[in-house]
Amino acid sequence: MTDTMYRQGDVLIVKTEEINGKPKKLDHLVVMEGELTGHHHQLVGDAVLFDDLQFKVNSLSELVHEEHATIQIPPGTYRVVRQREFDETNMARFVRD
């Protein structure tokens, strides 16, 4: 199986086989909040968020963000990975969007 991945700014979306967690009951589907700008990565469509940065897309949905191009996310289960970068001392840190 080929790994399916999508990247939007500091967020990497990776397709996975199963979800381990409970669904979150939210009025909006924010995948990741932005620390610097207050902007956020939000799922628009028929999708459900779960604990531990996981989600399930039931029909073609979009990942939108105010500063990045919108990404089409096909049906499936996914996990969210925060991107990391290395500073001048080779210390890893989360990318801040």
Residue pairs with C-beta under 8 A, 6 or more apart in sequence:
3 14
3 15
4 14
4 15
4 76
5 12
5 13
5 14
5 15
6 12
6 13
6 63
6 71
6 73
7 13
7 83
8 41
8 63
8 65
8 68
8 69
8 71
9 41
9 65
9 67
9 68
9 83
9 95
9 97
10 32
10 82
10 83
10 94
10 95
10 96
10 97
11 31
11 32
11 41
11 63
11 80
11 81
11 82
11 83
11 97
12 80
12 81
12 82
12 83
13 31
13 63
13 71
13 73
13 78
13 79
13 80
13 81
14 78
14 79
14 80
14 81
15 76
15 77
15 78
16 54
16 77
16 78
16 79
17 77
18 77
19 50
19 54
19 55
19 56
19 77
20 52
20 54
21 50
21 51
21 52
21 54
22 50
22 51
23 48
23 49
23 50
24 48
24 49
24 50
24 51
26 49
28 42
29 42
29 43
29 44
29 47
29 48
29 49
29 55
30 40
30 41
30 42
30 43
30 49
31 40
31 41
31 42
31 43
31 49
31 53
31 55
31 63
31 80
32 40
32 41
32 53
32 80
32 82
32 97
33 40
34 40
34 41
34 65
34 96
34 97
35 96
35 97
36 96
36 97
37 66
37 67
37 97
39 65
39 66
39 67
39 97
40 65
41 63
41 64
41 65
42 63
42 64
42 65
43 49
43 55
43 57
43 61
43 62
43 63
43 73
44 61
44 62
44 63
44 64
45 57
45 59
45 60
45 61
45 62
45 73
46 57
46 58
46 59
46 61
47 55
47 56
47 57
47 58
47 61
47 73
48 55
48 56
48 58
49 55
50 56
52 79
53 79
53 80
53 81
54 77
54 78
54 79
54 80
55 77
55 78
55 80
56 76
56 77
56 78
57 73
57 74
57 75
57 76
57 77
57 78
58 75
59 75
60 72
60 73
60 74
60 75
61 72
61 73
62 70
62 71
62 72
62 73
63 70
63 71
63 73
64 70
65 97
67 97
82 94
82 95
83 94
83 95
84 92
84 93
84 94
84 95
85 92
85 93
85 94
85 95
86 92
86 93
87 93
